[in-house]
Amino acid sequence: MVTGTRRVPTARQSAAIAYDGVNHRLVMFGSDLPGEGPQDGNTYAWTDSGWRALNPATSPPPRYRPAMAWDPNTREVVLFGSSGVPTPGGRLSDTWVWNGTTWRHVATASAPTHSENPVLAWDDATQQLVLTGVGSDYPVPKGTNPERLERS
């Protein structure tokens, strides 16, 4: 069952979308609102009945061009970095996980460096999330892979 307010998100660009395999829906976070900058820190879900604005107790700071992917081992959606608020255009190298109800910031022993236009994807061969972006191409180092997080 999808909870939340039925609401169509406004026009946006540079948002991240990933499939939530537990709740069988797409989850969208972040965006650059045309002409306004990275001001949307809302979480939305898409199912066959349309968009719903979710109201999690905790959320990442607003951002645009984050990377997001489903981790089948932890059964959570993982969000990493990119640019955003509180410093518009500021570089973010933080990691958050979505458990289907709320976001949780994940402190890691080390973090990948910021990457422009990052992409996060599951690699079946290595059983880990792989992060790539302009100017970089690297797997998420052990200790920051959500299935092997070293929390501080």
C-alpha positions as CSV (number, residue, x, y, z in Angstrom):
1,M,0.0,0.0,0.0
2,V,1.3,3.4,-1.0
3,T,0.9,6.1,1.6
4,G,1.4,9.8,1.1
5,T,-0.4,12.7,-0.5
6,R,-1.5,12.3,-4.1
7,R,0.4,15.1,-5.9
8,V,2.1,15.4,-9.2
9,P,5.6,16.8,-8.9
10,T,6.2,20.1,-10.6
11,A,8.4,20.2,-13.7
12,R,11.9,19.3,-12.8
13,Q,15.3,18.2,-14.1
14,S,18.3,16.4,-12.7
15,A,16.3,14.3,-10.2
16,A,17.3,10.7,-9.3
17,I,14.9,7.8,-9.7
18,A,15.3,4.2,-8.5
19,Y,13.1,1.2,-8.1
20,D,12.2,0.2,-4.5
21,G,12.1,-3.6,-4.8
22,V,10.4,-4.1,-1.4
23,N,7.5,-1.7,-2.0
24,H,7.4,-2.3,-5.8
25,R,7.5,1.4,-6.8
26,L,9.7,4.0,-8.2
27,V,11.2,6.5,-5.8
28,M,12.3,10.0,-6.9
29,F,14.4,12.5,-4.9
30,G,16.0,15.8,-5.6
31,S,15.9,18.0,-8.7
32,D,16.9,21.3,-10.2
33,L,13.6,23.2,-10.5
34,P,13.9,25.1,-13.8
35,G,14.8,28.7,-13.1
36,E,14.9,28.2,-9.4
37,G,17.9,25.9,-8.6
38,P,18.1,22.8,-6.4
39,Q,15.3,23.5,-4.1
40,D,13.3,20.3,-4.0
41,G,14.1,18.0,-1.1
42,N,10.8,16.0,-1.4
43,T,10.5,12.3,-1.9
44,Y,7.9,11.0,-4.4
45,A,6.7,7.5,-5.2
46,W,5.3,6.3,-8.5
47,T,3.0,3.3,-8.8
48,D,0.4,2.2,-11.3
49,S,-2.0,4.7,-9.6
50,G,0.3,7.7,-10.2
51,W,2.6,10.0,-8.1
52,R,2.4,10.4,-4.4
53,A,4.4,12.9,-2.3
54,L,5.8,11.0,0.6
55,N,6.5,12.7,3.9
56,P,9.4,10.9,5.6
57,A,10.5,11.9,9.1
58,T,14.0,12.4,7.8
59,S,15.3,13.5,4.4
60,P,18.6,14.3,2.7
61,P,19.2,18.0,2.1
62,P,17.8,19.2,-1.3
63,R,20.1,18.5,-4.2
64,Y,20.3,18.0,-7.9
65,R,22.0,15.3,-10.0
66,P,22.3,12.7,-7.2
67,A,23.0,9.1,-7.9
68,M,20.4,6.5,-6.7
69,A,20.1,2.8,-7.0
70,W,18.4,-0.3,-5.5
71,D,20.7,-2.5,-3.4
72,P,19.2,-6.0,-3.4
73,N,21.4,-7.2,-0.5
74,T,20.3,-4.6,2.0
75,R,16.9,-4.2,0.3
76,E,17.2,-0.4,0.4
77,V,17.5,2.4,-2.1
78,V,20.9,4.1,-1.8
79,L,21.4,7.8,-2.7
80,F,24.9,9.4,-3.1
81,G,26.0,13.0,-3.3
82,S,26.1,15.5,-6.1
83,S,25.3,19.2,-5.9
84,G,22.9,21.2,-3.8
85,V,21.8,23.1,-0.8
86,P,22.7,24.5,1.7
87,T,25.4,25.8,-0.6
88,P,23.8,26.0,-4.1
89,G,26.3,24.3,-6.4
90,G,28.0,22.9,-3.3
91,R,29.5,19.5,-3.6
92,L,27.9,16.7,-1.7
93,S,29.6,13.4,-1.0
94,D,27.1,12.0,1.5
95,T,25.3,8.7,1.5
96,W,21.6,8.1,2.4
97,V,19.4,5.0,2.4
98,W,15.7,4.8,1.9
99,N,14.0,1.9,3.7
100,G,10.5,2.5,2.2
101,T,9.4,4.8,5.0
102,T,12.2,7.3,5.7
103,W,15.7,8.3,4.8
104,R,18.7,7.5,7.0
105,H,22.1,9.2,6.7
106,V,24.8,6.7,6.6
107,A,28.1,7.7,8.1
108,T,31.0,5.8,6.5
109,A,34.6,5.3,7.3
110,S,35.5,6.9,3.9
111,A,33.5,8.4,1.1
112,P,33.9,8.5,-2.6
113,T,35.0,11.9,-3.8
114,H,32.4,14.2,-5.4
115,S,31.6,13.4,-9.0
116,E,29.7,15.5,-11.5
117,N,26.7,13.6,-12.9
118,P,27.3,10.5,-10.8
119,V,25.6,7.2,-11.7
120,L,25.1,4.4,-9.2
121,A,24.2,0.9,-10.3
122,W,24.2,-2.6,-9.0
123,D,26.9,-5.0,-10.4
124,D,25.7,-8.6,-10.2
125,A,29.2,-9.9,-10.9
126,T,30.8,-8.2,-7.8
127,Q,27.7,-8.0,-5.7
128,Q,28.2,-4.3,-5.0
129,L,27.1,-0.9,-6.0
130,V,29.3,0.7,-8.5
131,L,29.6,4.5,-8.8
132,T,30.8,6.4,-11.9
133,G,30.7,9.9,-13.0
134,V,32.4,12.5,-15.2
135,G,36.1,12.5,-14.5
136,S,36.0,9.3,-12.4
137,D,35.2,5.7,-12.7
138,Y,35.5,3.6,-9.6
139,P,33.5,1.1,-7.5
140,V,32.2,2.3,-4.2
141,P,35.1,1.3,-1.9
142,K,34.6,-1.3,0.7
143,G,33.4,0.4,3.8
144,T,31.1,2.7,1.8
145,N,29.3,-0.1,0.0
146,P,25.9,-0.2,1.7
147,E,26.1,-3.9,2.3
148,R,29.4,-3.5,4.1
149,L,29.0,-0.1,5.8
150,E,31.5,0.8,8.5
151,R,29.4,3.1,10.5
152,S,31.1,5.7,12.7
